Amino acid sequence: MTHFAVVAPAFYSHFQAFQALAGTLIDRGHQVTFFQQADARRWLTDPRIGFHALGALSHPPGSLEAALRRAACSNNPLRLRRVIRDLCDTTRMLSAELPSALAVRQIEALLCDQMEAAGGMVAEGLGLPYVSVACALPVNREPQLPLPVMPFAYATDERSQHMFEGSRKVYDWLMGPLSKVLREASRRLAIEPRDGLHECLSPYAQISQTIPGFDFPRQHPPANFHAVGPLRAAQHEQQGEWPIDAGRPFIFASLGTLQGSRFDMFKRIATASRQMNAQLLVAHCGGLDARQEQRLIKAGATWVTDFAPQQWALQQADALVTHGGLNTVMDAIVARTPMLVMPIAFDQPGVASRVTHAGIGLQLRRGAGAGQIRERLTQLRGLSTEPSDRLAAELTNAGGTSRAADIVEAVVRTGEPVLAGLVP
């Protein structure tokens, strides 16, 4: 039995992926404890999972909501600096407080989100084995590919390659404050200096929620890189309560937990659905109030709710309108549901580019009007089903949470890198 620590950013979707993996490891006899600021505890619904609160002074109870609101607006260049500062503050806090907290809890190995560098750096400094997990698009860099946060399509021509390189320089300049924090933490932990997230990944194993068929073509993935597909907990099939008319198109719209308050986007989607005489189910994840829900129904939505059984809704839907969150997109692939992606922030532009590259959907700018949304949704009907069928089959064979747990156990059992395709 191994006691694992989970170190992930305080975002709901990231916690859900790690909670699924934690539950599987606990089923196999292991112990798992999450380490993060106190407010993040609420996202853990499995009572078997431990939680150790950090940042009592720098990240006190009640402080997370403001950070999440800032993150939801990170597409605004004027606010991006503050979001980067939040990231720096969390990494600084974790790198300082984790070593003693891990010792207190007698942690033997770590599961580290790629988007939070502190986990891997502390594990290396303490000589503990650790596994990196990409809940979002992988941050692993290849010279010929654009960064996952960039909106560029896949291309190999010289002009595109220059554009990719220029965008990397701009990104690295913007992330300069984080580089400074990483270098300071490296000195304190007595490890080799780090400058970016991509330099803090595990030499033992790296796990991704994507699959090769969805990502841009990687020429040189790490030998220990495992694309296992979505990390999901086993659930009983949930059914929706909405009576869908099989004679009319059914559209499902979700902008995730961070962006669910974007009433104006939902309203334009509702108007487009009305123009198409389509049924629309909006799931706003608690971002809207009752008055806004009624306004959306007047605008053209058929049903508006906080949460819907997502896999059920996608199985029924003729189309999905999404912000491009990786979890939602992977679920849509499983359901073979064509999607219209309107990216907002983080890696969502990169996800949108990969959706169109794979031929499983279309994309549109987030400020597009109802007429443009209607036009794109109409175009979705003409997409070939072959790419969706192929990717859905690839996801089925990727292994998911069970394979991820196998990889993690192989790391702690052997203490050696676990190579792709060679999981015992």
Long-range contacts (C-beta under 8 A, 24 or more apart in sequence): 1-29, 1-30, 1-31, 2-30, 2-31, 2-108, 2-109, 2-409, 2-412, 3-30, 3-31, 3-32, 3-33, 3-105, 3-106, 3-107, 3-108, 3-109, 4-30, 4-31, 4-32, 4-33, 4-107, 4-108, 4-109, 4-110, 4-111, 4-408, 5-32, 5-33, 5-34, 5-35, 5-98, 5-102, 5-105, 5-107, 5-109, 5-110, 5-111, 5-119, 6-32, 6-33, 6-34, 6-35, 6-110, 6-111, 7-35, 7-36, 7-94, 7-98, 7-110, 7-111, 7-112, 7-113, 7-116, 7-118, 7-119, 7-122, 8-34, 8-36, 8-112, 8-113, 8-115, 8-116, 8-119, 8-133, 8-135, 9-87, 9-90, 9-113, 9-115, 9-116, 10-36, 10-37, 10-39, 10-40, 10-64, 10-67, 10-68, 10-90, 11-68, 11-71, 11-257, 11-258, 12-43, 12-257, 12-258, 13-135, 13-256, 13-257, 13-325, 13-326, 13-327, 14-113, 14-115, 14-135, 14-136, 15-40, 15-43, 15-44, 16-43, 16-327, 17-133, 17-135, 17-209, 17-230, 17-231, 17-327, 18-111, 18-113, 18-133, 18-135, 18-231, 19-43, 19-44, 19-45, 19-46, 19-49, 19-233, 20-231, 20-232, 20-233, 20-401, 21-111, 21-133, 21-231, 21-401, 21-404, 21-405, 21-408, 22-46, 22-49, 22-111, 23-48, 23-49, 23-233, 24-233, 24-401, 24-402, 24-404, 24-405, 25-405, 25-408, 25-409, 28-405, 28-409, 32-111, 33-105, 33-107, 35-94, 35-98, 35-101, 35-102, 36-94, 37-63, 37-64, 37-90, 37-93, 39-63, 39-64, 39-65, 40-64, 46-233, 50-105, 52-101, 52-104, 52-105, 54-93, 54-94, 54-97, 54-98, 54-101, 55-90, 55-93, 55-94, 55-97, 58-89, 58-92, 58-93, 59-89, 59-90, 59-93, 68-258, 71-258, 71-345, 72-258, 72-259, 72-261, 72-345, 73-345, 74-345, 74-346, 75-344, 75-345, 75-366, 80-174, 84-174, 84-175, 84-177, 84-178, 85-177, 87-178, 88-177, 88-178, 88-180, 88-181, 90-116, 90-118, 91-116, 91-117, 91-118, 91-178, 91-181, 91-182, 91-185, 92-181, 92-184, 92-185, 94-118, 94-119, 94-122, 95-121, 95-122, 95-181, 95-185, 95-188, 95-189, 96-185, 96-188, 98-122, 99-125, 99-126, 99-189, 102-126, 102-128, 108-412, 109-408, 109-411, 109-412, 111-408, 112-202, 114-138, 114-139, 114-197, 114-201, 114-206, 115-139, 115-197, 117-178, 117-182, 117-185, 117-194, 117-197, 117-200, 118-185, 120-200, 120-201, 120-202, 121-182, 121-185, 121-186, 121-189, 121-191, 121-194, 121-200, 122-189, 123-202, 124-189, 124-191, 125-189, 125-190, 125-191, 129-204, 129-411, 129-412, 129-415, 130-202, 130-204, 131-202, 131-204, 131-205, 131-206, 131-207, 131-407, 131-408, 131-411, 132-200, 132-201, 132-202, 132-205, 132-206, 132-207, 133-206, 133-207, 133-208, 133-209, 133-231, 133-404, 134-206, 134-207, 134-208, 134-209, 134-210, 135-209, 135-231, 135-326, 135-327, 136-209, 136-326, 136-346, 136-347, 137-210, 137-215, 137-326, 137-347, 137-350, 137-351, 137-354, 138-206, 138-208, 138-210, 138-215, 138-225, 139-197, 139-198, 139-201, 140-198, 140-201, 140-206, 140-218, 140-221, 140-222, 140-225, 141-168, 141-198, 142-218, 142-219, 142-220, 144-219, 145-216, 145-218, 146-216, 146-350, 146-353, 147-171, 147-350, 148-347, 148-350, 148-351, 149-346, 149-347, 149-349, 149-350, 150-349, 150-350, 151-343, 151-349, 151-350, 151-352, 151-353, 152-353, 153-353, 153-356, 153-357, 154-216, 154-217, 154-353, 154-357, 172-196, 203-417, 204-411, 204-416, 204-417, 204-418, 205-407, 205-408, 205-410, 205-411, 205-417, 205-418, 207-404, 207-407, 207-408, 209-326, 209-327, 209-330, 210-326, 210-330, 211-391, 211-394, 211-395, 211-398, 212-394, 213-358, 213-390, 213-391, 213-394, 214-333, 214-354, 214-358, 214-391, 215-354, 216-353, 216-354, 216-357, 221-420, 223-417, 223-419, 223-420, 224-417, 224-418, 224-419, 224-420, 225-420, 226-403, 226-404, 226-407, 226-418, 226-420, 226-423, 227-398, 228-398, 228-399, 228-400, 228-401, 228-403, 228-404, 228-407, 229-330, 229-395, 229-398, 229-399, 229-400, 230-327, 230-330, 230-331, 230-334, 230-395, 230-400, 230-401, 231-400, 231-401, 231-404, 232-400, 232-401, 233-401, 237-311, 237-312, 238-309, 238-311, 238-312, 239-309, 239-312, 240-281, 240-308, 240-309, 240-312, 240-313, 240-316, 242-281, 242-302, 242-303, 244-279, 244-316, 245-279, 248-277, 248-278, 248-279, 249-276, 249-277, 249-278, 249-279, 249-318, 249-319, 250-278, 250-279, 250-280, 250-281, 250-316, 250-317, 250-318, 251-278, 251-279, 251-280, 251-281, 251-317, 251-318, 251-319, 251-320, 251-321, 251-377, 252-280, 252-281, 252-283, 252-308, 252-313, 252-314, 252-316, 252-317, 252-319, 252-320, 252-321, 252-337, 253-280, 253-281, 253-282, 253-283, 253-320, 253-321, 253-322, 254-282, 254-283, 254-284, 254-285, 254-308, 254-310, 254-320, 254-321, 254-322, 254-323, 254-328, 255-284, 255-285, 255-287, 255-322, 255-323, 255-344, 256-285, 256-322, 256-323, 256-325, 256-327, 256-328, 257-285, 257-286, 257-287, 258-345, 259-287, 259-323, 259-344, 259-345, 260-284, 260-285, 260-286, 260-287, 260-288, 261-287, 261-288, 262-287, 262-344, 263-288, 263-292, 263-295, 263-296, 265-342, 265-366, 266-296, 266-301, 267-295, 267-296, 267-299, 268-368, 268-369, 268-370, 268-373, 269-301, 269-321, 269-370, 269-373, 270-296, 270-297, 270-299, 270-300, 270-301, 271-299, 271-300, 271-370, 271-373, 272-300, 272-370, 272-371, 272-373, 272-374, 272-377, 273-300, 273-301, 273-302, 273-377, 274-299, 274-300, 275-300, 275-370, 275-371, 275-374, 276-374, 276-377, 276-378, 278-318, 278-377, 279-303, 281-305, 281-308, 281-313, 281-317, 283-307, 283-308, 283-310, 283-313, 311-335, 318-381, 319-377, 319-380, 320-361, 321-373, 321-377, 323-348, 323-366, 324-348, 324-349, 324-351, 324-352, 324-355, 324-363, 325-351, 326-351, 329-355, 330-395, 332-360, 332-361, 333-360, 333-388, 333-391, 333-392, 333-395, 334-392, 334-395, 334-396, 335-392, 336-385, 336-388, 336-389, 336-392, 337-388, 338-380, 338-381, 338-383, 338-388, 339-380, 340-364, 340-373, 340-376, 340-377, 340-380, 342-366, 342-368, 358-387, 358-391, 359-383, 359-384, 359-386, 359-387, 360-387, 360-388, 360-391
